[in-house]
Amino acid sequence: MSKNVIKINRKGDDGYKIISVRIKENVLEKIDELSQESNRSRNELINILLENCVDDVEIN
């Protein structure tokens, strides 16, 4: 009988890092609304928003 092999990545080996941020309550409410409307998790939506905006920031 052959065994099924399950590959499990070590925590942190998926290219993501866990961070903690403070977000204003009204912004979080908007994110939660968008999350429900898009049927995506809050985490997934925040990642999408950051990925789409990070290259457009200019520091003066």
Phi, psi and omega per residue, in radians:
M1 nan 2.211 -3.141
S2 -1.520 2.652 -3.131
K3 -1.627 2.532 2.975
N4 -1.404 2.271 -3.136
V5 -1.724 2.191 3.090
I6 -1.949 2.108 3.110
K7 -1.629 2.194 -3.138
I8 -2.109 2.115 3.085
N9 -1.258 2.559 3.038
R10 -1.189 2.653 3.120
K11 -1.010 2.249 3.139
G12 1.628 -0.131 -3.110
D13 -1.529 0.154 -3.099
D14 -1.697 0.116 3.127
G15 1.572 -0.062 3.140
Y16 -1.806 2.649 3.039
K17 -2.137 2.506 3.103
I18 -1.571 2.261 3.116
I19 -2.327 2.951 3.055
S20 -2.173 2.309 3.116
V21 -2.318 2.720 3.010
R22 -1.757 2.288 -3.119
I23 -2.236 2.370 3.095
K24 -1.044 2.511 -3.057
E25 -1.002 -0.716 -3.114
N26 -1.182 -0.567 3.097
V27 -1.223 -0.741 3.118
L28 -1.093 -0.666 3.094
E29 -1.073 -0.752 3.113
K30 -1.111 -0.740 3.121
I31 -1.089 -0.749 3.131
D32 -1.126 -0.668 3.085
E33 -1.103 -0.815 3.119
L34 -1.106 -0.635 3.115
S35 -1.060 -0.809 3.125
Q36 -1.144 -0.770 -3.126
E37 -1.103 -0.638 -3.071
S38 -1.606 -0.091 -3.110
N39 1.017 0.693 3.092
R40 -2.122 2.703 3.084
S41 -1.218 2.767 3.092
R42 -1.005 -0.779 -3.138
N43 -1.044 -0.822 -3.136
E44 -1.078 -0.754 -3.126
L45 -1.141 -0.753 3.118
I46 -1.071 -0.713 3.086
N47 -1.088 -0.729 3.110
I48 -1.089 -0.811 -3.141
L49 -1.070 -0.786 3.139
L50 -1.139 -0.764 3.142
E51 -1.065 -0.592 -3.096
N52 -1.460 -0.241 -3.074
C53 -1.967 -0.423 -2.980
V54 -1.047 -0.590 -3.122
D55 -1.390 -0.185 -3.106
D56 -1.663 0.013 -3.109
V57 -1.481 2.351 3.076
E58 -2.196 2.189 3.135
I59 -1.669 2.182 3.126
N60 -1.813 nan nan
